Amino acid sequence: MASHPIDRLHIQVMRGELISDIDRRNIISLCNRAYEEDIAALFNTFVDATHVLGYFDGSLVGHALWVTRYLQAGTNPMMRTAYVEAVATEPAYRNRGFATSIMKYLVSEVQDYDLAALSPTSVTYYERLGWELWQGALSIRTENGLLPSSREEEVMIFRLSKTPSLDLSAPLSAEWRGGELW
């Protein structure tokens, strides 16, 4: 019986500081092809990232990473959040379940966080994986107060075992950071 391609996906988790320059260039190149734009400058803003790498037949075909951010729903306590970035699949390897496998693996790796979150490129895709679209107003916390996000900005969350009770219609804020705010 032939194996399904997903059975041959090898997933590796690696702290950003342990990634070689060659692997870093390969990851950025993969993301550039997947997003059809150069994300190298944005990639430099992902401080203390942990990468989830998907290899098929020895080639890097999928990637996601998370960084630690602190999200706050309304006036509730800050939540230590695994904020997911740079989810990418090599274009020639799409629709094989690789990104889904990488995202499920990522969620299993961040269970010590209060919450997982991301800014989606496809709400429908992430909803199928159990992510929920935040309905309340979004803003960024700055030293001068809250900076409202544009109405086009979207954030999705994934509830983890430590996630407190959340009202998805409450305002949600994150700390300021360079690059993309969300």
C-alpha positions as a LaTeX table, in Angstrom:
\begin{tabular}{lrrr}
\hline
Residue & $x$ (\AA) & $y$ (\AA) & $z$ (\AA) \\
\hline
Met1 & 0.00 & 0.00 & 0.00 \\
Ala2 & 1.47 & 3.40 & $-1.00$ \\
Ser3 & 2.01 & 5.97 & 1.72 \\
His4 & 0.23 & 9.30 & 1.61 \\
Pro5 & 2.57 & 12.30 & 1.11 \\
Ile6 & 1.58 & 13.66 & 4.53 \\
Asp7 & 3.04 & 10.50 & 6.09 \\
Arg8 & 6.42 & 11.50 & 4.69 \\
Leu9 & 6.40 & 15.03 & 6.11 \\
His10 & 9.13 & 15.38 & 8.72 \\
Ile11 & 8.48 & 18.20 & 11.19 \\
Gln12 & 11.27 & 19.83 & 13.17 \\
Val13 & 11.02 & 22.55 & 15.83 \\
Met14 & 14.01 & 24.85 & 16.17 \\
Arg15 & 14.78 & 27.96 & 18.20 \\
Gly16 & 15.67 & 30.87 & 15.95 \\
Glu17 & 19.12 & 31.39 & 17.39 \\
Leu18 & 20.04 & 27.80 & 16.45 \\
Ile19 & 19.14 & 28.15 & 12.78 \\
Ser20 & 22.17 & 28.32 & 10.50 \\
Asp21 & 22.60 & 31.16 & 8.02 \\
Ile22 & 21.94 & 28.72 & 5.16 \\
Asp23 & 18.72 & 27.43 & 6.76 \\
Arg24 & 17.64 & 31.00 & 7.49 \\
Arg25 & 18.14 & 31.94 & 3.83 \\
Asn26 & 16.18 & 28.83 & 2.78 \\
Ile27 & 13.31 & 29.71 & 5.13 \\
Ile28 & 13.16 & 33.30 & 3.88 \\
Ser29 & 13.33 & 32.10 & 0.28 \\
Leu30 & 10.45 & 29.68 & 0.89 \\
Cys31 & 8.38 & 32.44 & 2.52 \\
Asn32 & 9.19 & 34.85 & $-0.33$ \\
Arg33 & 7.91 & 32.33 & $-2.89$ \\
Ala34 & 4.83 & 31.51 & $-0.82$ \\
Tyr35 & 3.91 & 35.17 & $-0.24$ \\
Glu36 & 5.15 & 36.36 & $-3.63$ \\
Glu37 & 7.01 & 39.22 & $-1.94$ \\
Asp38 & 10.28 & 39.79 & $-0.13$ \\
Ile39 & 9.72 & 39.33 & 3.60 \\
Ala40 & 13.40 & 39.41 & 4.64 \\
Ala41 & 13.07 & 42.75 & 6.47 \\
Leu42 & 9.92 & 41.58 & 8.28 \\
Phe43 & 11.64 & 38.33 & 9.19 \\
Asn44 & 14.24 & 40.33 & 11.14 \\
Thr45 & 11.50 & 41.63 & 13.47 \\
Phe46 & 10.67 & 38.13 & 14.74 \\
Val47 & 12.80 & 38.28 & 17.88 \\
Asp48 & 13.24 & 35.05 & 19.87 \\
Ala49 & 11.20 & 33.07 & 17.36 \\
Thr50 & 10.67 & 29.34 & 17.45 \\
His51 & 10.34 & 27.81 & 13.99 \\
Val52 & 8.35 & 24.78 & 12.89 \\
Leu53 & 9.89 & 23.38 & 9.72 \\
Gly54 & 8.30 & 20.81 & 7.42 \\
Tyr55 & 10.53 & 18.66 & 5.21 \\
Phe56 & 9.30 & 16.40 & 2.43 \\
Asp57 & 11.83 & 14.05 & 0.87 \\
Gly58 & 14.59 & 16.16 & 2.45 \\
Ser59 & 13.39 & 19.49 & 1.05 \\
Leu60 & 11.95 & 22.33 & 3.11 \\
Val61 & 8.32 & 22.64 & 1.96 \\
Gly62 & 6.58 & 24.30 & 4.92 \\
His63 & 7.22 & 26.75 & 7.71 \\
Ala64 & 5.58 & 28.55 & 10.61 \\
Leu65 & 7.00 & 30.32 & 13.62 \\
Trp66 & 5.82 & 31.76 & 16.88 \\
Val67 & 7.03 & 34.63 & 19.01 \\
Thr68 & 5.95 & 35.51 & 22.52 \\
Arg69 & 3.58 & 38.46 & 22.74 \\
Tyr70 & 1.28 & 39.71 & 25.48 \\
Leu71 & $-2.34$ & 40.13 & 24.47 \\
Gln72 & $-4.98$ & 41.68 & 26.72 \\
Ala73 & $-8.73$ & 41.24 & 26.36 \\
Gly74 & $-10.42$ & 44.34 & 27.77 \\
Thr75 & $-9.00$ & 45.03 & 31.24 \\
Asn76 & $-8.30$ & 41.36 & 32.00 \\
Pro77 & $-4.75$ & 40.27 & 32.90 \\
Met78 & $-2.19$ & 40.04 & 30.11 \\
Met79 & $-2.04$ & 36.66 & 28.39 \\
Arg80 & 1.32 & 35.20 & 27.43 \\
Thr81 & 0.58 & 34.45 & 23.79 \\
Ala82 & 2.27 & 32.31 & 21.16 \\
Tyr83 & 1.84 & 34.65 & 18.22 \\
Val84 & 2.10 & 32.75 & 14.94 \\
Glu85 & 3.83 & 34.28 & 11.92 \\
Ala86 & 5.19 & 33.35 & 8.50 \\
Val87 & 3.00 & 30.32 & 7.82 \\
Ala88 & 4.15 & 29.28 & 4.37 \\
Thr89 & 4.05 & 26.30 & 2.03 \\
Glu90 & 6.18 & 25.88 & $-1.05$ \\
Pro91 & 3.73 & 26.67 & $-3.89$ \\
Ala92 & 4.37 & 23.35 & $-5.69$ \\
Tyr93 & 3.48 & 21.45 & $-2.48$ \\
Arg94 & 0.21 & 23.17 & $-1.57$ \\
Asn95 & $-3.05$ & 21.29 & $-0.99$ \\
Arg96 & $-1.34$ & 18.21 & 0.41 \\
Gly97 & $-2.07$ & 18.88 & 4.08 \\
Phe98 & 1.45 & 20.03 & 4.93 \\
Ala99 & 0.45 & 23.43 & 6.38 \\
Thr100 & $-2.34$ & 21.79 & 8.37 \\
Ser101 & 0.11 & 19.28 & 9.84 \\
Ile102 & 2.58 & 22.04 & 10.69 \\
Met103 & $-0.11$ & 24.16 & 12.35 \\
Lys104 & $-1.44$ & 21.24 & 14.40 \\
Tyr105 & 2.11 & 20.42 & 15.47 \\
Leu106 & 2.73 & 24.06 & 16.39 \\
Val107 & $-0.38$ & 24.11 & 18.59 \\
Ser108 & 0.84 & 21.00 & 20.39 \\
Glu109 & 4.17 & 22.75 & 21.07 \\
Val110 & 2.70 & 25.94 & 22.62 \\
Gln111 & 0.55 & 24.37 & 25.32 \\
Asp112 & 2.47 & 26.18 & 28.09 \\
Tyr113 & 1.17 & 29.53 & 26.78 \\
Asp114 & $-2.11$ & 31.17 & 27.80 \\
Leu115 & $-3.24$ & 31.62 & 24.21 \\
Ala116 & $-2.20$ & 31.28 & 20.57 \\
Ala117 & $-3.01$ & 34.02 & 18.06 \\
Leu118 & $-2.29$ & 35.10 & 14.50 \\
Ser119 & $-3.27$ & 37.56 & 11.82 \\
Pro120 & $-4.81$ & 35.33 & 9.13 \\
Thr121 & $-4.44$ & 35.41 & 5.38 \\
Ser122 & $-7.52$ & 33.15 & 5.19 \\
Val123 & $-10.07$ & 33.15 & 8.00 \\
Thr124 & $-11.84$ & 30.13 & 6.48 \\
Tyr125 & $-8.67$ & 28.03 & 6.46 \\
Tyr126 & $-7.86$ & 28.70 & 10.12 \\
Glu127 & $-11.48$ & 28.25 & 11.23 \\
Arg128 & $-11.29$ & 24.68 & 9.87 \\
Leu129 & $-8.36$ & 24.14 & 12.25 \\
Gly130 & $-10.26$ & 25.43 & 15.30 \\
Trp131 & $-9.09$ & 29.05 & 15.32 \\
Glu132 & $-11.65$ & 31.75 & 16.20 \\
Leu133 & $-11.92$ & 35.23 & 14.70 \\
Trp134 & $-11.70$ & 37.98 & 17.31 \\
Gln135 & $-14.81$ & 40.17 & 16.98 \\
Gly136 & $-13.90$ & 43.11 & 19.23 \\
Ala137 & $-11.89$ & 46.21 & 18.41 \\
Leu138 & $-8.14$ & 45.72 & 18.03 \\
Ser139 & $-5.46$ & 48.10 & 19.24 \\
Ile140 & $-1.76$ & 48.31 & 20.00 \\
Arg141 & $-0.49$ & 49.41 & 23.41 \\
Thr142 & 2.04 & 52.23 & 23.22 \\
Glu143 & 3.69 & 54.45 & 25.83 \\
Asn144 & 1.10 & 57.09 & 24.87 \\
Gly145 & $-1.93$ & 54.80 & 25.23 \\
Leu146 & $-3.87$ & 52.62 & 22.83 \\
Leu147 & $-3.38$ & 52.98 & 19.08 \\
Pro148 & $-6.55$ & 51.72 & 17.33 \\
Ser149 & $-5.96$ & 49.21 & 14.52 \\
Ser150 & $-7.61$ & 49.62 & 11.14 \\
Arg151 & $-10.93$ & 47.87 & 10.60 \\
Glu152 & $-9.28$ & 45.68 & 7.96 \\
Glu153 & $-6.98$ & 44.13 & 10.56 \\
Glu154 & $-8.04$ & 40.65 & 11.71 \\
Val155 & $-6.78$ & 38.48 & 14.55 \\
Met156 & $-7.67$ & 34.89 & 15.29 \\
Ile157 & $-7.10$ & 33.00 & 18.51 \\
Phe158 & $-6.69$ & 29.38 & 19.43 \\
Arg159 & $-7.75$ & 28.44 & 22.95 \\
Leu160 & $-5.20$ & 26.37 & 24.86 \\
Ser161 & $-5.53$ & 24.52 & 28.16 \\
Lys162 & $-4.48$ & 27.67 & 30.09 \\
Thr163 & $-6.73$ & 30.06 & 28.16 \\
Pro164 & $-9.05$ & 31.95 & 30.52 \\
Ser165 & $-12.69$ & 32.55 & 29.70 \\
Leu166 & $-12.76$ & 35.08 & 26.86 \\
Asp167 & $-15.40$ & 37.35 & 25.39 \\
Leu168 & $-14.51$ & 37.55 & 21.68 \\
Ser169 & $-16.39$ & 40.86 & 21.39 \\
Ala170 & $-14.19$ & 42.59 & 23.99 \\
Pro171 & $-11.41$ & 44.92 & 22.85 \\
Leu172 & $-8.08$ & 43.14 & 22.29 \\
Ser173 & $-4.68$ & 44.79 & 22.51 \\
Ala174 & $-1.08$ & 43.75 & 21.94 \\
Glu175 & 2.17 & 45.51 & 22.76 \\
Trp176 & 3.87 & 47.73 & 20.20 \\
Arg177 & 6.54 & 46.11 & 18.04 \\
Gly178 & 8.49 & 47.06 & 14.97 \\
Gly179 & 7.37 & 45.78 & 11.57 \\
Glu180 & 3.78 & 44.62 & 11.29 \\
Leu181 & 1.94 & 45.60 & 14.45 \\
Trp182 & $-0.32$ & 42.57 & 14.34 \\
\hline
\end{tabular}
